[in-house]
Amino acid sequence: MEIERLTERVSYVPNPVNIGVVHAENSSVLIDSGIDESVPRKVSRLLEKPPLYLINTHSHADHCGGNAFLKKRFSTRVLASELEKEIIEHTVLEPFYLYGAFPPEELRNKFLMAKPSKVDETLKEGPLILDGVELEIVSLSGHSPGQIGVAVNGVLFCADSVFSEESIKKHKIFVVYNVEKFLETLDFLEKANYNYYVPSHGKVVQDIKELVELNRKTVESVINTILDILKVPAKTEELMKSLFDRFEITLENLTQYVLYRSTVQAYLSFLLDKKEVEREFRENTLLWRQV
C-alpha cells in the first residue's frame, strides 16, 4: 500500500476502495475508511500527520468499515451527510433495507454491515473548512440516498458516482438506489471542470467524460433490456432471471442476490414513474409489463 500525491494538499491511497487524503495544517483528513480496520491501520502508517478527520462519502460498508478503528485509535471526528449518518451509526439498516426485514445471519456480514460508529457532524452541500483547508461538499446522489463527493484543490473524490470499465465488466449491472438521481449525477460530472477525478473503484482520471458515457450507456442498456423483457408480463423473479441470463450474471450467494434485486427494483421504480411500465396483481402475484 502506497500513498500517491496529486497536488500539494491532496493524495490518495489506491485500494479496492480508494482512500482520499487531504494534508491539513496539523492533521490529515481521510475520505472513506475502507472495508474494515485493516485499511485505516495501514493507511495511518503512511501519514505524516494523524487522521483527525474522516469524511464518509456514503454508508456502504466498504466505505465506512474502518470508522470504528479510527475513532478508537485517533479519536477521529467523523463527518457524513444526514441520511447516510443514520446508517453509519445503525449499520443493520443496510442489510435491513436490502433484504426488506431483519436480515438473517448470512447478510449480517462485513460486506453489508460495518461496525457502527458515531458521526460527529452532518454535512450539506457547500464549502467546509477543516483544520485550515477549504473543501467543498458536492451532492452525488443515485448510488446511495445521500452520497456526497469531496472537492479540494482541483480534485474531486467522486465516490461511487461512476464505475470503472473493469468494475462494469465484472459486475455487468452496478448497484443503483435511484436511477434518475444517478443519471442527474452523471450529467453534473460531464459538465464539471476539475483537474482530477478519484472514483472509489478504479483509476484516477483527468477527463471523466469517457467514463461518464460508459456508465450512462450501461444504465440505458439495463433500461432497454428490462423494457424488452416486459413486452410479455413477468413476475419480479422472472424478470430478474431473464435480465441476469441476458447479462450473463450468475447468482452465487444471498448478498449478491439482495444487491441485484434492490437494483432491479430501482429500475422498476424509475420506469413506473416514467409510465414506461405498469404493474397489476393477478392471482395474488405482482406482474410487470411494458406500457
N, C-alpha and C positions, 0 to 999 in steps of 0.2 A: 504494500500500500504506500503510495506516494502522494504528495501534495503538488498540484500543478498551478502555477501562478498565471493569472490572466491580466491583471493590472496591478498597480502598486497596492491597492486596497483589497483586491479580490482574488481568491484562489478557489480551487475545488479539489476534492479527493475523488478520483474515479473509483466507482464501486457499483455493484448491482443497482443500488440507488445512489446516484451521485450526491456527495455531501458538499454543500457550499460553505465557504469560509470567508468572512469579512474581517479584515485586520483593523480593529478599532484602536482607540488611544491606549487603553490599558487592558484590553481583553480581546478575545475572539468571539465573533458572532457566528454560530453554526446555522445552516439551513438544512433541516431534517437530520434525523439521528440514526437511520438505518433500521434493520430488521430486529436486532437485539443488542445487548450490551457489548458484544464483541466489536461492533463497528465503532462506537464512540471511544471505546477503550483504546483502540488502535489509532484513531484519528487524533485523540488528545495528545498522544506521544509525538505527533508531528507538529504541534502548535508551539509557537514562541510565547504566546500569551494564553492564559486559562480561558476555557469556553464558558464565559459567564452569562451568555445569552444564547437562546435557541429559538428559531422561528420554524414552526411546523407548517409546511405548505398545505397539508391536509392530514386527515386522521387515519389513513390506511396504515396497517400495522408495519409495513416495510418502511414507512417514513417516520414513525414515532416509537418504534420498538426499543430504541436506546435512550429514551427520555428519562426513565426511572434511574438508570445508572448515572446520567449526567447530574441529575438533581441530588443524588446521594453523594457523589464524589466531589462535585464542584459547587453545589447549591445553585446550579444554573437556573436562570429565570426563563421560563417558557412562555412563548407568545404564539397565538393562533387565532384564526377567525372565530367568530362567535359560535357558529353551528358546529364547526369541527372541534371546538373546545369540549363540547359535551361528550363527544365520542372518545376523545383522548383521555378524558377523566373517567369515563364509564365504558371501557373498551368492549364489554359484552354487547354493546349496541351494534357493533359492526356485524358479527355473525347473526345477531338477532334480526336485523333488518334484511339481511341477505336470505336467511332461512325462513323468516316470517313468524317465528315463535322462539321460545327459549331454545338455543341451539344444543344439539347433542354433543357429547364429549369430542367426537371426531372433528367438529367445527370449532371447538374452543382451543385452537392451536395458534402458534406464534405467527402464522401467515395471515390470520384473520383477527387475532385478538392479542394485542400487545399488552405488556404490563401497564396498568393505569398510572397516570401521572398528573399532578396538578398543573393547570395552566394559570400563569400568574397575571396575564394581561391579554385581553381580546383586541384584535386588530380590525381596522376598517381600511378601505381604500384611501390612499393618500400618503403624504410624507410621514416619515418616522425617523426620529433621531435616537440612536443608541450609542452611548459612550463616544460622543463626538463625531459620529459618522451619520450622514443623512442617507436614508434608504427610502424607497417608495414601494408601497404595498399595492399590488395590481390584482384585480379580480380575474380569476381564470376558471370560473365555474364550468361544469359539464361532466368532467370525470368523477368528481365528487361534489356535494352540495355547496360547500364553502371554500373550495380550493383557491389558494392565492399564489401569486408569484411575487418574487422579491427582486427589485431593480436597484442596482447600486453601481456607480462609477462606469456606466455604459454597459453593464452586464445584467441580463435578465435570467434569473433562475426560474424556469417556466414549468417546473413540476411535471405532472402527467397531462399537460395540455396538448402535447404531441408525443407520438411514439415513433421510435426508430424503425427503419426498414427491417432490421433484424428482429425486433420485437413483433412486428406485424407478420413476418414470415413464420415466426414460431407460434404465435397465438391465433393468427388468422382474423379473429374478432376481438378487439380490445375492450376493456371494461369501460362502460359509459353509464353515468347516472341520469343525465338529461341530454338527449340528443340535440335539441335546439340550442341549449346553452353551449354545448361542446362546439357546434358549428359557429356560433357567435364568437367564441374564443378564438377559433381558427381565423375568422375574419379580422379580429383585432391583431393577432400575431402577424398576419400577412401585411398589415399596414404599419406595423411597429418599426422602429428605427434604432435598435440597439446595436452595439458593436459585437457583442457575443450573446448567444443563447445557450443556456445549460439545461437541457431536459433531464429529468430524473433518470430516465433509462435511455442511454445512448451517448453518442459523442457530442462534444461542444461544436456548434456551428456559428459562422458569422453571418450567413444568409439563410434564413429559416423558411423562405418561400417554397422551396422544393419539398421540404418535409411537411409543410402545411398542406400542400397539394396532394401528397401521398396519403395523408390522414383523411383529407376530405373525400378523396376517391374511394378509400376503404369504407367510410361511412355510407357513401352513396351506393356502393356495391351491396352492402348489407341491406339497405332500404329496398333496392330494386329486386334483390333475391327474395326478400320476405313478400313483397307485393306479387311476385311471380308465383310463389308457392301458394299464396292465398287466393289465387284465381279459383281454387277449389277450397271450400270451407274446411278448416282444420282446427283441432284442439291444440292447446298450447304445446303439449308434449309432442304432438305430431308435427307441428311447425318446427319445433326445436330439432327434432330428429332429421327432418328434411334439410333444414338450414345447415346443420353440422355435417351431414353427409355431403352436401354440395361444397362446403368449405374444407372438407377432409379433416374434420376435427374429431378426435376420439376422446370420449369422456372416460376418465380412469379413477376418479375419486369424488367424494361429496363436495369438497372445497371447490374443485373445478366446476362441478355441476351448478352450485348456487351462484357462483360468479357469472357464468354464462347465462343462466336463467334470468338473473337480475338484469343483465344487459339486454336480452331479448325483450323483456318486459318494458325496458326503457324505450326501445324502438317501437313497440306496440303502442305505448302511451303517445309518443310523437306522432305516429301515423293516425291514431284515433283522433287526436286533437286537430290534426290537419284534414280530417274527414276523408282520408285515403283508405282506411279500413273501417269496418264496423264489426260489432260483436252481437251475438244472440245466445240465449240459453235454450238448449234443446235437450229434452230428456235428462235434466239435471247436469248438463255438460255445457261448458263455455266454448263457443265456436267463434273463430275469427275468419273474416273473408274480405277480399279486396272490394272496394266500392265500385 
